[in-house]
Amino acid sequence: RMQGLGGVDLLTPALPELSGSISSYRLSGYDGMDLGQELHTRYGITVPCDATWLRVSTHYYNDFEELDRLVDGLKAMQVKP
């Protein structure tokens, strides 16, 4: 779902033997935005990020509902050209 947003590039290897419990993404379309603060304020999501990158823990600490909320929040906040 993250890659379906457009402007989101997966930096973590997609090969199962190289994957882990954290996914990192390069972002575009959030220029000048304090993305971490906005995600926390609007959606109650805390992730390490800025307007150009994002790191998501996709293992024990987060469930599918929380990850869906993150993707929906990013989509809603994305700056359209």
N, C-alpha and C positions, 0 to 999 in steps of 0.2 A: 504493500500500500504506500509506503514512503516514496518509492521510486515512481509511482503513479502520479505524484503531485506535480512533477515537472519542476526543474530547478533544484532537484535533490539528487545528489550523486552518492551512491554507496561507496565508502572507502574501505570497509571491511571486506576481506575476500569472501566471495559467494560459495566457494567450494566447501562442502561439508567438513572435510578433513582440516581445513584452515579456519573454520568459524569458531566463535566462542560465545560468551554470554554478553558481550557488549558489541553494539553496532555503532559505527561512526559514519557521519554523513557530511558532505560539503553542501552548503546551501547557497542559493541565490534567490533574490526576490524579497529579502528582509532588510535591505540596506538602511542603516541608521537606526534600526529598531533595537531596543533592549529586549531581545527575544526571550531571554530567561525570565526577566521580571514580568513581561506580558503573559507568558505561559502560566506563571505562578498566580498572578493576579486574576486572570480571566478564567483559568481552568483548573487551578489547584495542582498544577504539574510542576515538579522540580527536576530539571535536567541540566547538566553542564552544557552550556552553549553560549554563542554570541550570534551576531547577524550573519556569520559566514560558516559556522560549523555546529554540529550537534552530536552528542554521544548518548546513546540510549542503552540502558540495562534491560536486556530482553530475557531474563532468566528468573530465578526464584522470587525476586522482590516485586515483579510487575506481572499483572495478568493481562489477558487479551483485551479486556474492557479498558484498562488504563492505556494500553498502547493504541487502541482505536481512538480514545479521547485525544491523545497526543496528535495523531494524524489529522483528525478533524479540526483541532485547534490550529495546527500549522496551515492547513488549507484555508481556513477562515481568515487568517492573518496575513497570508501571502499578498505581497504588493504586486498588482498586475501592471504590466507595461502599457 
